[in-house]
Amino acid sequence: MMIVQELLTEFELIVDSMEQPRERPRDNKEQKKYFSGKKKQHTFKNQVVSMPEAKEIVDVVVGVKGPTSDISLFRKQQQKFAAEQSFQGDKAYIGGTNISTPHKKPRNGKLTAEQKEENKVFSSNRVFVEHIIRVIKIFRVASERFRLHPDTYEQVILTVCGLVRLRISSLILPGLS
């Protein structure tokens, strides 16, 4: 595990989150835990960490309750990596350690032309994690409302992520080279 962490520190990993609707829980207290104010529905939240240029899915957090913020989810996930590991994220990750984010427009202000250009370059590097999320969501079970039993959610999504790894050819199968 330590060797893998050391190898990963050579790269700036890309992180992003996605929400997936789920059936409304019957229990009133339980349904409040899953209600996402952002999506106005009950959701599961997943977070994907990938290599630059979508070469590999490094880590996935699956099935967190909908209202959990991206940055708090990232802080928990970041403990799995080496302390010096660097990341790239969108504006939802502002305030995290070892994570670079785009420039945010100041209140009642504007971004300079240089900041806009930096944001453009930054987003062109970070777009690859969005492509991985798109490939995950090609599987309807990972994009539409999850209607199966909630206890199976993690197993189903991790299976989909395994299929995506095969699709992006990051998994090397013996005897096929």
Contacts in CASP RR format, 6 or more apart in sequence:
PFRMAT RR
TARGET T0000
AUTHOR 0000-0000-0000
METHOD contacts of the structure
MODEL  1
MMIVQELLTEFELIVDSMEQPRERPRDNKEQKKYFSGKKKQHTFKNQVVS
MPEAKEIVDVVVGVKGPTSDISLFRKQQQKFAAEQSFQGDKAYIGGTNIS
TPHKKPRNGKLTAEQKEENKVFSSNRVFVEHIIRVIKIFRVASERFRLHP
DTYEQVILTVCGLVRLRISSLILPGLS
5 81 0 8 1.000
5 82 0 8 1.000
5 85 0 8 1.000
6 82 0 8 1.000
8 58 0 8 1.000
8 81 0 8 1.000
8 82 0 8 1.000
8 85 0 8 1.000
9 82 0 8 1.000
9 84 0 8 1.000
9 85 0 8 1.000
9 86 0 8 1.000
11 51 0 8 1.000
11 52 0 8 1.000
12 52 0 8 1.000
12 86 0 8 1.000
12 87 0 8 1.000
12 88 0 8 1.000
12 100 0 8 1.000
13 49 0 8 1.000
13 50 0 8 1.000
13 51 0 8 1.000
13 52 0 8 1.000
13 58 0 8 1.000
13 81 0 8 1.000
13 85 0 8 1.000
13 86 0 8 1.000
13 87 0 8 1.000
13 88 0 8 1.000
14 49 0 8 1.000
14 50 0 8 1.000
14 51 0 8 1.000
14 52 0 8 1.000
14 87 0 8 1.000
14 88 0 8 1.000
14 89 0 8 1.000
14 125 0 8 1.000
14 126 0 8 1.000
14 128 0 8 1.000
14 129 0 8 1.000
15 47 0 8 1.000
15 48 0 8 1.000
15 49 0 8 1.000
15 50 0 8 1.000
15 74 0 8 1.000
15 77 0 8 1.000
15 87 0 8 1.000
15 88 0 8 1.000
15 89 0 8 1.000
15 93 0 8 1.000
15 99 0 8 1.000
15 129 0 8 1.000
16 47 0 8 1.000
16 48 0 8 1.000
16 89 0 8 1.000
16 90 0 8 1.000
16 126 0 8 1.000
16 129 0 8 1.000
16 130 0 8 1.000
16 133 0 8 1.000
17 45 0 8 1.000
17 46 0 8 1.000
17 47 0 8 1.000
17 48 0 8 1.000
17 70 0 8 1.000
17 73 0 8 1.000
17 92 0 8 1.000
18 45 0 8 1.000
18 46 0 8 1.000
18 47 0 8 1.000
18 48 0 8 1.000
18 133 0 8 1.000
18 136 0 8 1.000
18 137 0 8 1.000
19 36 0 8 1.000
19 38 0 8 1.000
19 39 0 8 1.000
19 43 0 8 1.000
19 44 0 8 1.000
19 45 0 8 1.000
19 46 0 8 1.000
19 66 0 8 1.000
20 43 0 8 1.000
20 44 0 8 1.000
20 45 0 8 1.000
20 46 0 8 1.000
20 142 0 8 1.000
20 143 0 8 1.000
20 145 0 8 1.000
20 146 0 8 1.000
21 39 0 8 1.000
21 41 0 8 1.000
21 42 0 8 1.000
21 43 0 8 1.000
21 144 0 8 1.000
21 145 0 8 1.000
21 146 0 8 1.000
22 34 0 8 1.000
22 42 0 8 1.000
22 43 0 8 1.000
22 44 0 8 1.000
22 145 0 8 1.000
22 146 0 8 1.000
22 150 0 8 1.000
22 153 0 8 1.000
23 42 0 8 1.000
23 145 0 8 1.000
23 146 0 8 1.000
23 147 0 8 1.000
23 150 0 8 1.000
24 31 0 8 1.000
24 34 0 8 1.000
24 42 0 8 1.000
25 31 0 8 1.000
25 33 0 8 1.000
25 34 0 8 1.000
25 42 0 8 1.000
25 150 0 8 1.000
31 42 0 8 1.000
33 65 0 8 1.000
33 67 0 8 1.000
34 42 0 8 1.000
34 43 0 8 1.000
34 44 0 8 1.000
34 65 0 8 1.000
34 66 0 8 1.000
34 67 0 8 1.000
35 41 0 8 1.000
35 42 0 8 1.000
35 66 0 8 1.000
35 67 0 8 1.000
36 42 0 8 1.000
36 43 0 8 1.000
36 45 0 8 1.000
36 66 0 8 1.000
36 67 0 8 1.000
37 67 0 8 1.000
39 66 0 8 1.000
42 66 0 8 1.000
43 66 0 8 1.000
44 62 0 8 1.000
44 63 0 8 1.000
44 64 0 8 1.000
44 65 0 8 1.000
44 66 0 8 1.000
44 146 0 8 1.000
44 153 0 8 1.000
45 63 0 8 1.000
45 64 0 8 1.000
45 65 0 8 1.000
45 66 0 8 1.000
45 68 0 8 1.000
45 73 0 8 1.000
46 60 0 8 1.000
46 61 0 8 1.000
46 62 0 8 1.000
46 63 0 8 1.000
46 64 0 8 1.000
46 157 0 8 1.000
47 60 0 8 1.000
47 61 0 8 1.000
47 64 0 8 1.000
47 70 0 8 1.000
47 73 0 8 1.000
47 74 0 8 1.000
47 77 0 8 1.000
48 57 0 8 1.000
48 59 0 8 1.000
48 60 0 8 1.000
48 129 0 8 1.000
48 132 0 8 1.000
48 133 0 8 1.000
48 136 0 8 1.000
48 161 0 8 1.000
49 57 0 8 1.000
49 58 0 8 1.000
49 59 0 8 1.000
49 60 0 8 1.000
49 77 0 8 1.000
49 87 0 8 1.000
49 129 0 8 1.000
50 56 0 8 1.000
50 57 0 8 1.000
50 58 0 8 1.000
50 128 0 8 1.000
50 129 0 8 1.000
50 132 0 8 1.000
51 58 0 8 1.000
52 125 0 8 1.000
52 128 0 8 1.000
53 128 0 8 1.000
54 128 0 8 1.000
54 129 0 8 1.000
54 131 0 8 1.000
54 132 0 8 1.000
54 168 0 8 1.000
55 168 0 8 1.000
55 170 0 8 1.000
56 165 0 8 1.000
56 168 0 8 1.000
56 170 0 8 1.000
57 132 0 8 1.000
57 161 0 8 1.000
57 162 0 8 1.000
57 164 0 8 1.000
57 165 0 8 1.000
57 168 0 8 1.000
57 170 0 8 1.000
59 77 0 8 1.000
59 80 0 8 1.000
59 81 0 8 1.000
60 157 0 8 1.000
60 158 0 8 1.000
60 161 0 8 1.000
61 73 0 8 1.000
61 76 0 8 1.000
61 77 0 8 1.000
62 153 0 8 1.000
62 154 0 8 1.000
62 157 0 8 1.000
62 158 0 8 1.000
63 153 0 8 1.000
63 154 0 8 1.000
63 157 0 8 1.000
64 73 0 8 1.000
69 92 0 8 1.000
70 92 0 8 1.000
70 93 0 8 1.000
71 92 0 8 1.000
71 93 0 8 1.000
71 94 0 8 1.000
71 95 0 8 1.000
71 96 0 8 1.000
74 87 0 8 1.000
74 93 0 8 1.000
74 96 0 8 1.000
74 99 0 8 1.000
75 96 0 8 1.000
78 85 0 8 1.000
78 87 0 8 1.000
78 97 0 8 1.000
78 98 0 8 1.000
83 98 0 8 1.000
84 98 0 8 1.000
85 98 0 8 1.000
86 98 0 8 1.000
86 99 0 8 1.000
86 100 0 8 1.000
87 93 0 8 1.000
87 98 0 8 1.000
87 99 0 8 1.000
87 100 0 8 1.000
88 99 0 8 1.000
88 100 0 8 1.000
88 101 0 8 1.000
88 122 0 8 1.000
88 125 0 8 1.000
88 126 0 8 1.000
89 99 0 8 1.000
89 100 0 8 1.000
89 101 0 8 1.000
89 126 0 8 1.000
90 101 0 8 1.000
90 102 0 8 1.000
90 126 0 8 1.000
91 101 0 8 1.000
91 102 0 8 1.000
91 104 0 8 1.000
93 99 0 8 1.000
93 101 0 8 1.000
94 101 0 8 1.000
94 104 0 8 1.000
95 101 0 8 1.000
100 122 0 8 1.000
102 118 0 8 1.000
102 119 0 8 1.000
102 122 0 8 1.000
102 123 0 8 1.000
103 111 0 8 1.000
103 115 0 8 1.000
103 116 0 8 1.000
103 118 0 8 1.000
103 119 0 8 1.000
105 111 0 8 1.000
111 119 0 8 1.000
132 164 0 8 1.000
132 168 0 8 1.000
135 164 0 8 1.000
135 167 0 8 1.000
135 168 0 8 1.000
136 142 0 8 1.000
136 143 0 8 1.000
136 157 0 8 1.000
136 160 0 8 1.000
136 161 0 8 1.000
136 164 0 8 1.000
137 143 0 8 1.000
139 160 0 8 1.000
139 163 0 8 1.000
141 148 0 8 1.000
141 156 0 8 1.000
141 160 0 8 1.000
142 156 0 8 1.000
142 157 0 8 1.000
142 160 0 8 1.000
146 153 0 8 1.000
146 156 0 8 1.000
148 156 0 8 1.000
162 171 0 8 1.000
165 171 0 8 1.000
END
